[in-house]
Amino acid sequence: MPTNLAINDELLASAFIIGGLKTKKETVNLALEEFIRKRKRKEAMELFGKIDFRNEWSPGKARGKKRIFADKTV
């Protein structure tokens, strides 16, 4: 999807130098990847403490399935 964007030249130049990359395209792509990672991490951190994890929980038990070990059903 080709596009023409009006990108701030000063910001791009700074990112280009700091990133140490070879092209403007690499710089913009890296900046977008880092932006997305940061937002996903922020979303995950907002969930911290809101989810009750239980070590004894088993997906098989939740579905009502029994585990089979050799000749025994548990």
Rosetta blueprint (number, residue, H / E / L):
1 M L
2 P L
3 T L
4 N L
5 L L
6 A L
7 I L
8 N L
9 D H
10 E H
11 L H
12 L H
13 A H
14 S H
15 A H
16 F H
17 I H
18 I H
19 G H
20 G L
21 L L
22 K L
23 T L
24 K H
25 K H
26 E H
27 T H
28 V H
29 N H
30 L H
31 A H
32 L H
33 E H
34 E H
35 F H
36 I H
37 R H
38 K H
39 R H
40 K H
41 R H
42 K H
43 E H
44 A H
45 M H
46 E H
47 L H
48 F L
49 G L
50 K L
51 I L
52 D L
53 F L
54 R L
55 N L
56 E L
57 W L
58 S L
59 P H
60 G H
61 K H
62 A H
63 R L
64 G L
65 K L
66 K L
67 R L
68 I E
69 F E
70 A L
71 D L
72 K E
73 T E
74 V L
